[in-house]
Structures are given as structure tokens and as C-alpha cells.
Amino acid sequence: MKNLITTLFIYFLVILFLCNKHSKYVVGFRPQRRGGRSTRFYDFKVQTTRVTKLCNTKEIPTINGMYPGPVVYAQEDDKVIVRVTNESPYNITIHWHGIRQRLSCWSDGPSYITQCPIQTGQNFTYEFTLVQQKGTFFWHAHVSWLRATIYGAIVVYPKNGVPYPFNFPYEEHIIILGEFWMKDMVQIEQAVLASGGAPPPADAFTINGQPGPNYNCSADDIFKIYAVPGKTYLLRLINAALNQEHFFAIANHRLTIVEVDAEYTKPLTTDRVMLGPGQTLNVLVTADKPIAKYSMAMGPYQSAKNVSFQNITAIAYFQYFGATANDLSLPAALPHFDDNLAAKTVMDGLRSLNPVTVPKDIDRNLFVTIGLNVQKCRSKNPQKDCQAKGGGVMAASMNNISFSKPNISILEAYYKNISGYFTQDFPGVPLKFYDFVNGAPNNPPNDTNSLNGTRTYVLDYGTKVQLILQDTSTVSTENHPIHLHGYSFYVVGYGTGNYDPDTANFNLVDPPYMNTIGVPVGGWAAIRFVADNPGAWFMHCHLEIHLSWGLSVVLIVKNGEGPLERLTHPPKDLPRC
């Protein structure tokens, strides 16, 4: 009997260890908060790992052999140090999405913007401090399309003694939405860009790396949450998908949004949410329904016209204790794939938890159009290389300028005053004004070309910025998730049609504070921020194909005058190109 008790105790400890180690996949996690202002060390090894999905086995790039990758846990104001060693055949960088990188632009991670890639056999140490930041973030590769499998969550807890602004949940779960391709992602990217056409749809959607039973050979590849009836759960939702925005819902359950992009919001209850790639949401869900197995569903939101996309729903289970594995799951209702109103309704209801200090005396008004282009074909083999509409080549742009990455880091070139790699002449307004939504040029490739260049826009330290982001209808209107590195911003306005300053309604009291804004299909968004973090900061669409086509720009923020207003020296181990 004594041996049996000892064996059971050891078994319990092993299970407890595995649950904590892999909590994002298996069970809920109620971590013990440690003291703030600590230093957290992590060791990331970029490796190729064999995985079996959709009836096939392939090698994918991962961190530490995990897909999704390891969770980075910390507390507000902690310092985080991550040593990345590249043991893979791919060049790599890691971006810490949503981390504002206060005075640590060198560790932001986008390739050829703040650093050159970490090459095979090399390493680089990222260091940053979570200054006044807490909530749900994530990290991902920021070179080529490697973030299709190289991604993971960042969970930053409040300081000791600081409660959540809602009742403490029974458990927390990380839920990462993703996409999976059977082919090598680098090869897919190269083939798509060489063709001049559109990318193929994903072979599957995934929830925490699992496609669920709707896909071939995937009946057992399913993520589950085991729920205690009557308890409330905090779900940390992250959209790490590459080229698709997504709806998410739980059958027969309401979701209460309490945080967006790692900033608290007034509670907003809804039947479903929409997340663009790069966006995070914290939602509360209470297990207050009859004991059963409920589907958690992830499906596409596709706002662009004439685009092929994956339309098979990924499924996970929110399974009450007392339900059996053989019970049929109750289906979750998702909006139709092109339901623009469903996507807009949640955004309309978002408000910061408390009144906030929004910049009001604006120093710099910027107006940036975002959209697609078709360039004229320059190839001697147009049938192979010019597969866009009208026999052209797909591109994307901001203010009709497609961004071209240099072959060295813009930040390094700026810091060392190396000329010839970028210019400082990105226009603060469109080169031409017209009816962007209803009258845009649309006879590809004759009137849909963009300019090309590595153009940046320069801001003095402390500049109060208002930026209008306007969708255009060239090729197609579309919801664009626009992410700004190094900053969060107040979304003070949001609407459909062309932006009109005389009729636009702004919220200057409690607007949401975000780092990735879905500029609505055929519409606009107005954001405000203070340029108080020196460096070279990437602003781009988080649909990876649009980034590859050039829908991006770099904002350079100059140093201020004080000692805490200046960019630090580059780290000694900064990778070289």
C-alpha cells in the first residue's frame, strides 16, 4: 500500500510538471506570481522539427522543437533576455509583437529594419524591459514567411498585489490561431513572388497547432479545455496566422472582451470575435451551460474579392467535466466569411477601461492610403512571371509607394550615418487625392502601378502625431491589419467610406489603445500617438503577402535631448549582413 501511495504521488508530480510546462496545449494554468522588476532569461534554439499533420510528415522550423513555441512569462517592468541560437538552415529574426521596446529598438527584430538576420550557426541576444506593460503579447519570426510555424505567446502579469480589473478567473488558457501549409514556406514565398500572382490558401487552420476533426487524418489532433461547471475562464486569444483574418466563437457561450492588444478595456460581451493577424484579445467565458462538449471554432474572415482561401473550420473543444469523449460536440456558429458588419461591430464597441490622455494639440497630421497594386509586366516570360490580373505583377503600397527592403539594417545605416540605403522622403499625404473607395484606378496594369523605394518618414522626438489610414479599392477593398512597431496608439476614429474631417466622429475620452488596427474594408481609421521612443520603427500590414508585396513604411524617430530620450549603442553581438 505504501508503495502504491508513493507511486501515485510521483505520478501526480509528473502530471503537474507536464501541465505547467505545456499548459497552453493541455490544461488551464494558474501561475504563481513572483516579484516584479526581475530579469527573466530564455534560451531559444531555432531548429527543424518533424511533425505529422494532414496525413503527411514534414520538417518545419521551430523554437526548441515546439509548435507552437515556448511561452515567455514575465511581470510588468521585468527585464527579458532571450538568447537565440540558429541551428536551422534558414536566416532568422524574432519580433516581440506589441512590446514597445522603450530605448531598445535594436531588439525589435524585423529583418533589415532593426537588424540583419541571424545566420545559420550564429546567435544573438535580445534584451528589453516591459516598461508599464502587461497582458497578452506574442513573439514570431520576422524574416521571410517563417512565422507560419515560428511563434509563441508572451504573458505579462501585473505587479504583485495589483489585481485584474475583473474577478480573478478559475483558470487561464492561451489559444493561438494559426495556419498550416504542407509545402516549405520559404519555397512558397519565393514561388509566389516569382509568379507575380496571389498566394495559395493554407492547407489547414489550427488552434494551438491542431487542425481538429474537420481535416483529414486529424480526428485526434485537437486542442481541448476541460471546464468545471460554473467556473469562469480567461482565454488569451492570439492570431498568429499568416495571410488570413479569423472569426472565433464557442458554441452556446458568450465571450466578454476585457483586454485588446495587452490593454484593458471596458467589458464587451459578444457571441463571436474577429482577430486579424497580429491582434490579441483576452476574453472571459463562464461554463454556465448544460454539461456537454462544446466546439471552439475558428473560421475565415475574407473581405477582399476574388481571392481563394481555406474555408474549412478548425475545431477545438470546450468540454465540461462530466461529458464523455464520445459525446457529439455542439457546433459553434460563425459569421459568413464576408460578414463585414460582424467584424466592425466589435470594434465599434471597444473602449479603454478608464478615461485616457489622448494627444489633442497635433503637431503632425499624416494621411496614408493603403491598398493593392498591379505593376506592368517587365518579364521576358510573362505567362510564368506575370500572373496577376491583366497580365501584371501584384504589389501593395502605402501612399502608392511599395517599400523595398535594403540589404542592411535601416536602423544601423541611420545610426552610423551610412548613406545610399534609404531615403527620408516618404510623403505625409497621398501624391494624388481622389475618391479612394469608389473611384480608384482599376484597369490593371495600365493605371494601377505604384512607385518603388526604401522611403522613410522622419519625426522629431515628442511629436504629437495623428495618422489617418485610408483603404483604397484598387484591385479590391480589404480589411488591413496595420501594425506599428515600438508604439501603441489610440484609435480615436473608425468608419466606412472616404475619411472626411468634417463628418468624422472622434472619441477623445476613452478610445482603445492598440498596436494593430484593422483598417475596415472600404474605410478608414484614425490613430494618435506621441513619438517619444527613438529608433526606426516598421509600420506594415500584418497579412504577410501584403508585406512581401510592399505594404509598409519605416518611421524614424529622432533622439530627444535627455539621457532617457536617446537610442542606445548597438549591441556587440548585433548580426551582420
N, C-alpha and C positions, 0 to 999 in steps of 0.2 A: 504493500500500500504506500509506504514511504517513497519507494522508487517511482511509483505511478504519479504521486503528487509532484515529485521533483521533475519528472519528465514533462508533465503538463505545465509547470511553471516556466521551464525553459522554452517550451513551445510558445507560451504566451509572450515571452520576451522577444522571441524571434519575430512573431507576427507583429508586435508593437513596433519593432525596429523597421520592418519592411513597410508598414503602413505609413510611418513618418517619412521614410526615405522616398517612397513613391506615392505620396499622398495625393498628388494631382491625378493619378490614374485610378487608385483603388478605393480609398475611403476618405471621409472627412478628416480635417486636420484642425486641431485647436492648439496652436503653438504657445509655448510659454514665452512671454515677452521678457527680453533681457534689457539691461540698462542701455540708455541712449548714448550717443556720441562714442560709439565703439568703432573699431575697424574690423570689417568683415573681409576675409580672404577666400578667394575661389580660384580653382585651377581648372581651366578649360583646355581640353585636348581635342583638336579638330581631327576626326577620324572617319574613315569609311566603314560602314556597318551593314551587314547583310540583314535584310528584312524580307518577310514574305507577306505580300498583300495581293488581293485580287487574283489569286491562283498563280502568282508568279513570285519568284525570288530575285532580288536585285540588291546592289550595293548603293547606299545613299550616304552623303556626307552628314555627319552628326557631331555633336559635342559629347565627349565621354561615352560614346556608343549609345546615347539615349535619344529617342524620338517620341515625343518632343524632348527637348533638352532639360538639364537640371534647373531647378528653381533657385533664384537668388533671393534669399531672405535678409531683411535688414530692418532698422528702425529709422525714423525721421532723424536727420542730421548725422547719421552714420557716415563714415568713410568706407568706400568699397574699393577693393583692389582685386582685379581679375587678371591672372596671367594666362595668356592664350598661346598655346604651342601648336603649330601647324604640322600635323603628321599626315595630312592628306595631300593628294596631287593638285589641289585647287588653291589659287590665291584666296585669301580670306580677310575680311574685317568684321568687327562686331559693333553694331549700333545699339545703344541703350535707350530705347524708344520712350520718349516722354521725360527722361531725365534732363534737367535744364543745363547741366554741365557748367555750373557757375564758375567762371575763371578756369575751366578745364576743357576748352574746346578741342585740345589735342586728343582727348579721349572720346570724342563724339562718335567716330567710327565710319562715316560714309567714305567709300573709296574715292580717291583723287580729289576729295573736297577738304578733309581734315588730315588725311594720311594716305600714304601708299599702302597697298595690300601687304599682309604678312605672307611671305612666300613659303613654299614647302621647306620644312626643316628650320624655319625661323620662329621667333616668339616675340611677343610684345605685351607689356603690362598696362592695362587700363586702370586709371585711378580717378575717382570722382567722389564728391561729397553730396549727400542728399539734403541739400540746404532747404529747409522748410518744405520738404516734400514727403508725402505719404500716400499710400494707396496702391492700385494695381497698375503696373507697367509691364513691358516685356522687352526682351532683347532679341536681336535677329542678325543674321549675316547681312552685310550691305555691300556686296560685290556680286556682279552677275545676277543669276536667279537662284543663288544658293539658299536664300532664306525660305525656299519651299520646304526644306527639311531642317534647317539650322535655325531654331528659335526656341524660346522658353520664357517662362513668366518671371517677373520681378515683383515681389510682395514686400512692401514697406509699411511696417506697422507704426501707429502713433507712439509717442514717447510714453514711458512708464507713467501710469496714473492718468493718462489722457484717454477718456472713453471714446467709443464711436458715438456719433450723434443719433444713434438708434439703438434699440435693445440689442445686447450682445447676442449673436447667433449661436445656435447649438453647435453647428459645425460650419467650416468654410471649405469650399471646393474651387479649384481652378478648372476652368473649361476653356480650352483653346480650340478655336475653329481653324481648320486648315484645308489644304488641297493636296492631292497626291497624283503624281504622274508616273507612268511605268517607264518612260524613257529618261535618259540622263538630262538634267535640267540645263546644264551648260550647252549641251548639244541642241536642245530645243531652242534656247535663246539664239544661238548662232544661226540655226536654220531659219527661224522666223525673221530675223533681221536681214538675212541674205535674200529671202524671198520677197521682201518688200510688202508682205501681206500681214494678215492677222494671225494671232497665236491659236494653237489648238486648245479646246477646253480641257479641263482637268479630267483625269480618269475617275476620280472619286473625290468627294468631300470627306473630311474627317473631323471627329470630335475627340480631342486628346489623342490624335494619331490613329483612331479606329474608325473605319467607314460604317460599320453596322450592317445589319442583316439585309438591307435592300441591294447590296452589291454582291457580285459573285464571290463565292468562297469566303464569305465574311460573316457567317452566322454566329461565330464565336468571337469575332473581332469587334467587340462592343464595350463601350465605357458605361459603368453603372454607378449610380449613387444609391446607397441603401438608406432609406429615410425612416426615422422614428415618427410615428403618427403624432401630430400635434406640435412638432418642433419646427423652428424656423431656421433656414439655411441661407448662408451668404454665398452666392455664386460670383466668382471673379471671371467675367467673360472677356476673352481676348480674341480679336480677329487677326490671325496671322496668315490669312490666305494671300495668295499671290496676285491673282487677277480678277477676283470676284467679290462683290459685296454680298452680305448674307442676312437673311431673317433667322431668328431663333425664337422658339417657343416650347413650352412644356404643356402637354395635354391637360386640359381642365384646370390649370393653375394660372394664377395671376402673378406677374413679376413686378416688384416695386423697385424702381431705379433709385439708388441712394448715392451713386458716385459715377462720374463720367470723366474719362482721361485723368484719373487719380485726383479728382477734386470733388468734394461733397456737393450734393445737390439737394434741393427740396424733394421730398419723396414724390415720385410719379409712378402711378400704378397703371399697368398696361397688360394686354394679352400677349403681346409679342414685341420684340425689339429688332432693329436693323443696325448692324455694325459694318462699316466699311473697313477694308484692310488698314491696320494701324490704330483702330479705335478700341478702347476698353470700356466696359460697363460693370459696375457692381450692382447686383440685384438681390433682393430678399425674396424668398419663396417659402411659404408655410405648407407643411404636409397636413392639410386640413380636409382632405377628401377621403372617400371610402378606400379601404385597403385594396391596393391593386398595383399593377405595373404600368407606369405612365411613360409615354415616349417623350424624349427631348429631341427636337427636330431642328435641323439646320438645312436651309434651302436657299436658292439663289435670289438675289435682287438684281435684275438686269435692266438698266434704264436705257442703254443705248440700243438703237435699232439695227436690225440685220446683222446681229452678232451671234455666232454659235456659242453655246455654253452648256455645261453639265446641268441636267435638270433632275437628277436622282437625289432624293433627300438622304442625308446622313442621319442616323438614328443612334441615340443613347437612351439609357433607361433611368428614370427616377422611380425606384422600386421601394414600396413600403415594406417594412418588416411585417411578415405575415402573409405576403404574397409569395407565390412559388415561381420558380424559374420557368415552369411550363405554362404559366398563365399567359394569355394573349395580352399584348401591350395595347393600351388605349392610344389611338393616334392623335398627334398634335396637329392643329390647324395652322397652316402657314398662309400668308397672303399670296396672291398670284404674283408671279415673278416680276411683273412690270407695274406693281401697285405703288405708284409714286406717292400717293396720299398716305399710305401706311408708313412709308419711310419718313415723310415730312411731319406726320402728326406727333411723333415722339419728340422730334427736335423742337417743334413749336412749344412743347410743354416744359422744356428744360430750364431750370433757374438755379443759380447759385444758392447755397443753403442760407446765406446771410447777405445783407447789402454789402456791396464791394466798392472799392475806389477805382472807378473807370477813368482813364485819361480823357479829359474834356477839352483842354486847350491844345488842339492838334498842331504839331509843327510840320508834319509831312503827310500829305494826302496822296496815296498811291491808288491807282486803278489798274488792275491786271486782268486781262482776258485769259481764259484757259480753254483749251479745246484741241481738236484733231486737225490734221492737215494731210493732203496728198501732194507729194512732190512730183515733179516731172521726171520721167524715166531717163537716166543717163547711161543705162547699161547697153552693151552690145548683144546681150541675151535677154531681151525684155520678157519673154514668156517664163523664164526661170526667175528673174530678179525683180520683176515689176508686177506683182500680183495684186496690188491694191486696185480700187475702183478706177476705171478709166485707163488702166494700164500704167498706173503710177506707183509710187512708193509711200507707204504710211509714215507719218511723222506726227508729232504733237508739240505744242508750244505754249508759252506764256507771252502775251503781247505780241504774238505771231513771230516769236524768236525761239527756235529749237535749240536747247542747250547742248553743247558739245563738251564732254569731259576732256580735260587735258591729260597729259601723260605724267604729270607730277601733281602733288597736292597743292590746291589753291591756297590753303592756309599757310603752307610752308613758303610758297612763292610770295605771298603777301608779307609774311613776317620777315623774310630775308630780302625783300625788295628785288625779287628776280623778275625781270620784265619779259614779255613775249608769250606768256601762258594764259593770260586772261585780260579782259578789258573792264573798265569801270563805267560803261555807258549803257547799261540796261535801262530802257525808257520807263519812267514812272507812270506813264499813261499810254494807251494804245497809240500806235503810229497813225491809225485812222479810226474815227468813230462812225458807226453805222448801226442799224438795227441788228444787234448781235444774236438775238434769239429767233427772229422771224425773217430776217433779210440778209443772212450771212452768205458770202460767196459759196457756191455749192455746185460748181461744174468741174469736178476733178478730171485731170490735174491742171486745168487751164487757169483757174483763179483761186486755187487752194494751197498755193505754195507758202512756205514760211522761210524766214531768214535763218541762218545758222551762225552760232558763235558761242564763245565762252564768256558771256557778258555777266557782270555782277552789278549790284546796286549798293552804293556806299551810304551808310548812316553815321552821323556823329553820335557819340556816346550821350545818352539821355534823351534822344529824340523821341517825342511822342508821336506814334505812327497810327494812322488809320489806313487800312488796306481794304479796298473793295475787290472781291474776287467774282468775276462775271463769266458764267458759262456761255459758250457760243454754239451755233448749230451747224457749223461747217462739218461735213460728213455726218455728224449726228450730235444732238444734245445728249448730255450724260451727267449722272451724279459723280462728281470727282472728289474723292477723299484727299484733301490737301493737308500735308503735314509740314510744320515748321520746326526745324531742329533748334535747340538752345532756348526755346521760349514756350510759354503757354500764352494764350491770348483770350481776350473777352470777345465772345461772339455777340455783338451788340445789335446786329440786324441780319435778316434772313428772309428771302422771298423768291417768288417766281417772276419770270419776265425780265426785262431790262431794268437795271438799277436806275432809280430816279430819286435824286436827293430831296426833291420837293414833296414826294409822297411816301418815302421810306419811313417806317416806324422803328425807332431805335429804343432798346432797353438799356438805360444807363444806370439802373438801380441794382439789379441782381442778375446780369447776364451770366450764362455758363462760361467757365474758364477751361479752355480746351487746348489740345496741341494738334489735333487732327479734325478738320471740319469737312463734312460732306457738303460741298457746294451743290445745291439742288439742281436737278435736271432742268435745263432751260431757265435757270435762275441765278441768284447772286447771294453772297454772304459778305457781311461787313465785320471786320475784326479790328481790335485795337490792342496795342502793347507799347511798352516803353523799352527802347533799345538800350538796355543797361547791362549787357553781357557781351564783352568784346570778343571778336572772332569772326570766322567765316561760317555762315550758317546756311544749310541747304533747305530750300523750300521746294516741295515737289508733290506730284500726285503719287499716292501710295498704291495705285494699280501699277504693278511692275512693268507691264508692257508700255504704259504711258511714260514711265520714267525712262525706259530704254529708247523710246521714240523722241525724248527731249522735253517732256513737260516738267520743267524745273528751272530754278534760278538760284543764285547764291547771294545772300545778303551779307555784306561785310560791315561789321560794327566796329568803329574805331575805338581806341583806348580813351578812357577818361583821364582825369588829372590826378585822382587819388591813388594810393597804393593798392586798394582793393578794386580798382577800376581798370586794371591793365592786364592784358594777356600774359600768361607766364611763359618762361622759356620752353622750347620744345623738349620733351623727354629724351634722355640719351639713347634709349633703345627704339626711337621712332623708326619704323621701317623705311627703307629707301626703295625708290622705283628702279 
